[in-house]
Amino acid sequence: DFPGLRIAVLAIDPLRKRSGGALLGDRLRLNSAERDRVFVRSLASAGPGAVRRGARFLRQAGADLVLVETTGIGQADTELVEMADLLVYVMTSDYGAGTQLEKINMLDFAHLVAVNKFEDSRAEDALKAVRRQFRRNHGIPASVPDEALPVHGTSAGRYGDPGLDAFYRDLA
């Protein structure tokens, strides 16, 4: 859709406390990216400021769009929230009891949410609950229909998934 756009993906994997290493499996999953327009770099967590420095470097190197993928932010870690223009939260329907949604920090900050693995039997109920929580967190009135909220049920592993297509339209 954007043929001239140069995209950089900075994929952050957490360090394992026991081994001190990280799998850096994103390179395995993103092996079909067009290399002339898409640059992918996996990094192990490298401490405070590393993501900001990495994203700044990629912009200076000519990336038009820098996507930062991480396992998420903790209750006190706001580095991504402070530096990103658009925050996307991808979750699954397996978040625990309904009260757990109150604790998910990213639902306060996310501009766009995907409830992925939507083929799961609990996914429809989860989507309704996440939309309800998103509405509360963002002060969206009940007069706005659920379908108009930027919260989508997606199945990323399925080609032509209508939920993923709707998510992409909102993202674009």
MARDREN-191347 format. One record per residue (C-alpha): residue number from 0; residue in one letter; chain; x, y, z. Coordinates in nm, 4 decimals. Example, Ala and Ser with C-alpha at 12.3 -4.5 7.8 and 13.67 -1.06 7.14 Angstrom:
<tilos>
<tilo num="0" residuo="a" cadena="A" east="1.2300" north="-0.4500" up="0.7800"/>
<tilo num="1" residuo="s" cadena="A" east="1.3670" north="-0.1060" up="0.7140"/>
</tilos>
This chain:
<tilos>
<tilo num="0" residuo="d" cadena="A" east="0.0000" north="0.0000" up="0.0000"/>
<tilo num="1" residuo="f" cadena="A" east="0.2965" north="0.2341" up="0.0583"/>
<tilo num="2" residuo="p" cadena="A" east="0.5565" north="0.1336" up="-0.2029"/>
<tilo num="3" residuo="g" cadena="A" east="0.8130" north="0.4021" up="-0.1206"/>
<tilo num="4" residuo="l" cadena="A" east="0.8071" north="0.3549" up="0.2559"/>
<tilo num="5" residuo="r" cadena="A" east="1.1277" north="0.2313" up="0.4195"/>
<tilo num="6" residuo="i" cadena="A" east="1.0421" north="0.0364" up="0.7333"/>
<tilo num="7" residuo="a" cadena="A" east="1.2641" north="-0.0672" up="1.0213"/>
<tilo num="8" residuo="v" cadena="A" east="1.1530" north="-0.3250" up="1.2776"/>
<tilo num="9" residuo="l" cadena="A" east="1.3274" north="-0.3246" up="1.6133"/>
<tilo num="10" residuo="a" cadena="A" east="1.2239" north="-0.6459" up="1.7915"/>
<tilo num="11" residuo="i" cadena="A" east="1.3175" north="-0.6564" up="2.1583"/>
<tilo num="12" residuo="d" cadena="A" east="1.3376" north="-0.9920" up="2.3325"/>
<tilo num="13" residuo="p" cadena="A" east="1.3731" north="-1.0126" up="2.7101"/>
<tilo num="14" residuo="l" cadena="A" east="1.6833" north="-1.1590" up="2.8658"/>
<tilo num="15" residuo="r" cadena="A" east="1.6332" north="-1.4837" up="3.0512"/>
<tilo num="16" residuo="k" cadena="A" east="1.7423" north="-1.4419" up="3.4107"/>
<tilo num="17" residuo="r" cadena="A" east="1.8731" north="-1.7951" up="3.4386"/>
<tilo num="18" residuo="s" cadena="A" east="2.0875" north="-1.8077" up="3.1241"/>
<tilo num="19" residuo="g" cadena="A" east="2.1374" north="-1.4367" up="3.0575"/>
<tilo num="20" residuo="g" cadena="A" east="2.0505" north="-1.4939" up="2.6907"/>
<tilo num="21" residuo="a" cadena="A" east="1.7578" north="-1.4216" up="2.4629"/>
<tilo num="22" residuo="l" cadena="A" east="1.6132" north="-1.6326" up="2.1815"/>
<tilo num="23" residuo="l" cadena="A" east="1.5868" north="-1.3471" up="1.9274"/>
<tilo num="24" residuo="g" cadena="A" east="1.3361" north="-1.5565" up="1.7343"/>
<tilo num="25" residuo="d" cadena="A" east="1.1902" north="-1.2610" up="1.5432"/>
<tilo num="26" residuo="r" cadena="A" east="1.4434" north="-1.3053" up="1.2655"/>
<tilo num="27" residuo="l" cadena="A" east="1.3085" north="-1.6549" up="1.2095"/>
<tilo num="28" residuo="r" cadena="A" east="0.9483" north="-1.5326" up="1.1837"/>
<tilo num="29" residuo="l" cadena="A" east="1.0258" north="-1.2353" up="0.9593"/>
<tilo num="30" residuo="n" cadena="A" east="1.2447" north="-1.4082" up="0.7046"/>
<tilo num="31" residuo="s" cadena="A" east="1.0308" north="-1.3069" up="0.4063"/>
<tilo num="32" residuo="a" cadena="A" east="1.0543" north="-0.9281" up="0.4502"/>
<tilo num="33" residuo="e" cadena="A" east="1.1581" north="-0.7343" up="0.1402"/>
<tilo num="34" residuo="r" cadena="A" east="1.5173" north="-0.6536" up="0.2257"/>
<tilo num="35" residuo="d" cadena="A" east="1.5425" north="-0.3421" up="0.0084"/>
<tilo num="36" residuo="r" cadena="A" east="1.2588" north="-0.1690" up="0.1967"/>
<tilo num="37" residuo="v" cadena="A" east="1.2410" north="-0.3509" up="0.5298"/>
<tilo num="38" residuo="f" cadena="A" east="1.5176" north="-0.3809" up="0.7870"/>
<tilo num="39" residuo="v" cadena="A" east="1.4675" north="-0.6161" up="1.0826"/>
<tilo num="40" residuo="r" cadena="A" east="1.6883" north="-0.6172" up="1.3897"/>
<tilo num="41" residuo="s" cadena="A" east="1.6358" north="-0.8361" up="1.6957"/>
<tilo num="42" residuo="l" cadena="A" east="1.7931" north="-0.7207" up="2.0178"/>
<tilo num="43" residuo="a" cadena="A" east="1.8138" north="-0.8604" up="2.3652"/>
<tilo num="44" residuo="s" cadena="A" east="1.6903" north="-0.6169" up="2.6294"/>
<tilo num="45" residuo="a" cadena="A" east="1.9746" north="-0.3787" up="2.6847"/>
<tilo num="46" residuo="g" cadena="A" east="1.8673" north="-0.1612" up="2.9745"/>
<tilo num="47" residuo="p" cadena="A" east="1.7151" north="0.1844" up="3.0061"/>
<tilo num="48" residuo="g" cadena="A" east="1.7257" north="0.4012" up="2.6961"/>
<tilo num="49" residuo="a" cadena="A" east="1.8326" north="0.1220" up="2.4586"/>
<tilo num="50" residuo="v" cadena="A" east="1.5036" north="0.1158" up="2.2694"/>
<tilo num="51" residuo="r" cadena="A" east="1.4992" north="0.4938" up="2.2344"/>
<tilo num="52" residuo="r" cadena="A" east="1.8607" north="0.4976" up="2.1091"/>
<tilo num="53" residuo="g" cadena="A" east="1.7919" north="0.2131" up="1.8660"/>
<tilo num="54" residuo="a" cadena="A" east="1.4801" north="0.3783" up="1.7226"/>
<tilo num="55" residuo="r" cadena="A" east="1.6579" north="0.7136" up="1.6900"/>
<tilo num="56" residuo="f" cadena="A" east="1.9494" north="0.5465" up="1.5080"/>
<tilo num="57" residuo="l" cadena="A" east="1.7130" north="0.3744" up="1.2632"/>
<tilo num="58" residuo="r" cadena="A" east="1.5379" north="0.7046" up="1.1847"/>
<tilo num="59" residuo="q" cadena="A" east="1.8745" north="0.8726" up="1.1252"/>
<tilo num="60" residuo="a" cadena="A" east="1.9709" north="0.5828" up="0.8976"/>
<tilo num="61" residuo="g" cadena="A" east="1.6758" north="0.6618" up="0.6707"/>
<tilo num="62" residuo="a" cadena="A" east="1.3809" north="0.4617" up="0.8016"/>
<tilo num="63" residuo="d" cadena="A" east="1.0493" north="0.6361" up="0.7340"/>
<tilo num="64" residuo="l" cadena="A" east="0.8693" north="0.4192" up="0.9863"/>
<tilo num="65" residuo="v" cadena="A" east="1.0180" north="0.2444" up="1.2887"/>
<tilo num="66" residuo="l" cadena="A" east="0.8158" north="-0.0364" up="1.4443"/>
<tilo num="67" residuo="v" cadena="A" east="0.9229" north="-0.1454" up="1.7919"/>
<tilo num="68" residuo="e" cadena="A" east="0.8007" north="-0.4893" up="1.8972"/>
<tilo num="69" residuo="t" cadena="A" east="0.8444" north="-0.5988" up="2.2552"/>
<tilo num="70" residuo="t" cadena="A" east="0.6932" north="-0.8386" up="2.5049"/>
<tilo num="71" residuo="g" cadena="A" east="0.5192" north="-0.5419" up="2.6632"/>
<tilo num="72" residuo="i" cadena="A" east="0.5720" north="-0.2842" up="2.9288"/>
<tilo num="73" residuo="g" cadena="A" east="0.5587" north="-0.3376" up="3.3002"/>
<tilo num="74" residuo="q" cadena="A" east="0.3755" north="-0.1260" up="3.5516"/>
<tilo num="75" residuo="a" cadena="A" east="0.6654" north="0.1188" up="3.5881"/>
<tilo num="76" residuo="d" cadena="A" east="0.8266" north="0.1033" up="3.2430"/>
<tilo num="77" residuo="t" cadena="A" east="0.6951" north="0.3885" up="3.0299"/>
<tilo num="78" residuo="e" cadena="A" east="0.9816" north="0.4247" up="2.7816"/>
<tilo num="79" residuo="l" cadena="A" east="0.7713" north="0.3032" up="2.4878"/>
<tilo num="80" residuo="v" cadena="A" east="0.4708" north="0.5106" up="2.5886"/>
<tilo num="81" residuo="e" cadena="A" east="0.6830" north="0.8254" up="2.6030"/>
<tilo num="82" residuo="m" cadena="A" east="0.8538" north="0.7756" up="2.2663"/>
<tilo num="83" residuo="a" cadena="A" east="0.5893" north="0.6218" up="2.0396"/>
<tilo num="84" residuo="d" cadena="A" east="0.3481" north="0.8121" up="1.8181"/>
<tilo num="85" residuo="l" cadena="A" east="0.1098" north="0.5179" up="1.8028"/>
<tilo num="86" residuo="l" cadena="A" east="0.0800" north="0.2390" up="2.0578"/>
<tilo num="87" residuo="v" cadena="A" east="-0.0569" north="-0.0978" up="1.9505"/>
<tilo num="88" residuo="y" cadena="A" east="-0.1278" north="-0.3721" up="2.2014"/>
<tilo num="89" residuo="v" cadena="A" east="-0.1580" north="-0.7308" up="2.0795"/>
<tilo num="90" residuo="m" cadena="A" east="-0.2972" north="-0.9754" up="2.3322"/>
<tilo num="91" residuo="t" cadena="A" east="-0.4761" north="-1.3092" up="2.3373"/>
<tilo num="92" residuo="s" cadena="A" east="-0.8059" north="-1.4076" up="2.4944"/>
<tilo num="93" residuo="d" cadena="A" east="-0.6092" north="-1.5961" up="2.7589"/>
<tilo num="94" residuo="y" cadena="A" east="-0.5540" north="-1.2996" up="2.9937"/>
<tilo num="95" residuo="g" cadena="A" east="-0.7060" north="-1.4648" up="3.3005"/>
<tilo num="96" residuo="a" cadena="A" east="-1.0106" north="-1.3588" up="3.4984"/>
<tilo num="97" residuo="g" cadena="A" east="-1.2066" north="-1.0514" up="3.3901"/>
<tilo num="98" residuo="t" cadena="A" east="-1.0610" north="-0.8478" up="3.6740"/>
<tilo num="99" residuo="q" cadena="A" east="-0.7153" north="-0.8953" up="3.5171"/>
<tilo num="100" residuo="l" cadena="A" east="-0.8130" north="-0.6499" up="3.2429"/>
<tilo num="101" residuo="e" cadena="A" east="-0.8080" north="-0.3741" up="3.5064"/>
<tilo num="102" residuo="k" cadena="A" east="-0.4384" north="-0.4490" up="3.5607"/>
<tilo num="103" residuo="i" cadena="A" east="-0.3241" north="-0.4486" up="3.1988"/>
<tilo num="104" residuo="n" cadena="A" east="-0.1314" north="-0.1238" up="3.1808"/>
<tilo num="105" residuo="m" cadena="A" east="-0.1254" north="-0.1077" up="2.8001"/>
<tilo num="106" residuo="l" cadena="A" east="-0.5057" north="-0.0863" up="2.7770"/>
<tilo num="107" residuo="d" cadena="A" east="-0.4698" north="0.2606" up="2.9313"/>
<tilo num="108" residuo="f" cadena="A" east="-0.2221" north="0.3757" up="2.6662"/>
<tilo num="109" residuo="a" cadena="A" east="-0.2972" north="0.1755" up="2.3504"/>
<tilo num="110" residuo="h" cadena="A" east="-0.4453" north="0.3514" up="2.0517"/>
<tilo num="111" residuo="l" cadena="A" east="-0.5222" north="0.0201" up="1.8819"/>
<tilo num="112" residuo="v" cadena="A" east="-0.5770" north="-0.3295" up="2.0275"/>
<tilo num="113" residuo="a" cadena="A" east="-0.5761" north="-0.6731" up="1.8659"/>
<tilo num="114" residuo="v" cadena="A" east="-0.7167" north="-0.9747" up="2.0482"/>
<tilo num="115" residuo="n" cadena="A" east="-0.5210" north="-1.2306" up="1.8490"/>
<tilo num="116" residuo="k" cadena="A" east="-0.5781" north="-1.6050" up="1.8083"/>
<tilo num="117" residuo="f" cadena="A" east="-0.9448" north="-1.5237" up="1.7562"/>
<tilo num="118" residuo="e" cadena="A" east="-1.0173" north="-1.8816" up="1.6549"/>
<tilo num="119" residuo="d" cadena="A" east="-1.0009" north="-1.9732" up="2.0268"/>
<tilo num="120" residuo="s" cadena="A" east="-1.3381" north="-2.0667" up="2.1782"/>
<tilo num="121" residuo="r" cadena="A" east="-1.3158" north="-1.7896" up="2.4406"/>
<tilo num="122" residuo="a" cadena="A" east="-1.2200" north="-1.5195" up="2.1917"/>
<tilo num="123" residuo="e" cadena="A" east="-1.5635" north="-1.3659" up="2.1294"/>
<tilo num="124" residuo="d" cadena="A" east="-1.6263" north="-1.3179" up="2.5029"/>
<tilo num="125" residuo="a" cadena="A" east="-1.2734" north="-1.1841" up="2.5464"/>
<tilo num="126" residuo="l" cadena="A" east="-1.3229" north="-0.9311" up="2.2660"/>
<tilo num="127" residuo="k" cadena="A" east="-1.6400" north="-0.8013" up="2.4320"/>
<tilo num="128" residuo="a" cadena="A" east="-1.4645" north="-0.7726" up="2.7689"/>
<tilo num="129" residuo="v" cadena="A" east="-1.1583" north="-0.5989" up="2.6219"/>
<tilo num="130" residuo="r" cadena="A" east="-1.3790" north="-0.3523" up="2.4332"/>
<tilo num="131" residuo="r" cadena="A" east="-1.5702" north="-0.2801" up="2.7551"/>
<tilo num="132" residuo="q" cadena="A" east="-1.2444" north="-0.2182" up="2.9446"/>
<tilo num="133" residuo="f" cadena="A" east="-1.0984" north="-0.0071" up="2.6603"/>
<tilo num="134" residuo="r" cadena="A" east="-1.4163" north="0.2041" up="2.6608"/>
<tilo num="135" residuo="r" cadena="A" east="-1.3852" north="0.2588" up="3.0395"/>
<tilo num="136" residuo="n" cadena="A" east="-1.0130" north="0.3358" up="3.0288"/>
<tilo num="137" residuo="h" cadena="A" east="-1.0486" north="0.5907" up="2.7483"/>
<tilo num="138" residuo="g" cadena="A" east="-1.3766" north="0.7485" up="2.8612"/>
<tilo num="139" residuo="i" cadena="A" east="-1.5605" north="0.6542" up="2.5427"/>
<tilo num="140" residuo="p" cadena="A" east="-1.9376" north="0.6984" up="2.5764"/>
<tilo num="141" residuo="a" cadena="A" east="-2.1763" north="0.4047" up="2.5389"/>
<tilo num="142" residuo="s" cadena="A" east="-2.3279" north="0.5755" up="2.2336"/>
<tilo num="143" residuo="v" cadena="A" east="-2.0185" north="0.4713" up="2.0343"/>
<tilo num="144" residuo="p" cadena="A" east="-2.0856" north="0.1194" up="1.9000"/>
<tilo num="145" residuo="d" cadena="A" east="-1.8439" north="-0.1579" up="1.9985"/>
<tilo num="146" residuo="e" cadena="A" east="-1.7565" north="-0.2175" up="1.6323"/>
<tilo num="147" residuo="a" cadena="A" east="-1.6342" north="0.1439" up="1.6037"/>
<tilo num="148" residuo="l" cadena="A" east="-1.3775" north="0.0974" up="1.8820"/>
<tilo num="149" residuo="p" cadena="A" east="-1.0174" north="0.0364" up="1.7715"/>
<tilo num="150" residuo="v" cadena="A" east="-1.0254" north="-0.3127" up="1.9244"/>
<tilo num="151" residuo="h" cadena="A" east="-1.0248" north="-0.6046" up="1.6806"/>
<tilo num="152" residuo="g" cadena="A" east="-1.0440" north="-0.9817" up="1.6993"/>
<tilo num="153" residuo="t" cadena="A" east="-0.7646" north="-1.1136" up="1.4762"/>
<tilo num="154" residuo="s" cadena="A" east="-0.6227" north="-1.4438" up="1.3582"/>
<tilo num="155" residuo="a" cadena="A" east="-0.2745" north="-1.3516" up="1.2378"/>
<tilo num="156" residuo="g" cadena="A" east="-0.2011" north="-1.7078" up="1.1293"/>
<tilo num="157" residuo="r" cadena="A" east="-0.4910" north="-1.7151" up="0.8827"/>
<tilo num="158" residuo="y" cadena="A" east="-0.4537" north="-1.5601" up="0.5379"/>
<tilo num="159" residuo="g" cadena="A" east="-0.7304" north="-1.3131" up="0.4485"/>
<tilo num="160" residuo="d" cadena="A" east="-0.8572" north="-1.2836" up="0.8064"/>
<tilo num="161" residuo="p" cadena="A" east="-1.1288" north="-1.0114" up="0.8123"/>
<tilo num="162" residuo="g" cadena="A" east="-1.0345" north="-0.9041" up="1.1662"/>
<tilo num="163" residuo="l" cadena="A" east="-0.6717" north="-0.8585" up="1.0679"/>
<tilo num="164" residuo="d" cadena="A" east="-0.7801" north="-0.6648" up="0.7587"/>
<tilo num="165" residuo="a" cadena="A" east="-0.9903" north="-0.4297" up="0.9770"/>
<tilo num="166" residuo="f" cadena="A" east="-0.6996" north="-0.3939" up="1.2211"/>
<tilo num="167" residuo="y" cadena="A" east="-0.4677" north="-0.3050" up="0.9299"/>
<tilo num="168" residuo="r" cadena="A" east="-0.7128" north="-0.0425" up="0.7987"/>
<tilo num="169" residuo="d" cadena="A" east="-0.7206" north="0.1231" up="1.1419"/>
<tilo num="170" residuo="l" cadena="A" east="-0.3434" north="0.1049" up="1.1667"/>
<tilo num="171" residuo="a" cadena="A" east="-0.2895" north="0.2514" up="0.8185"/>
</tilos>
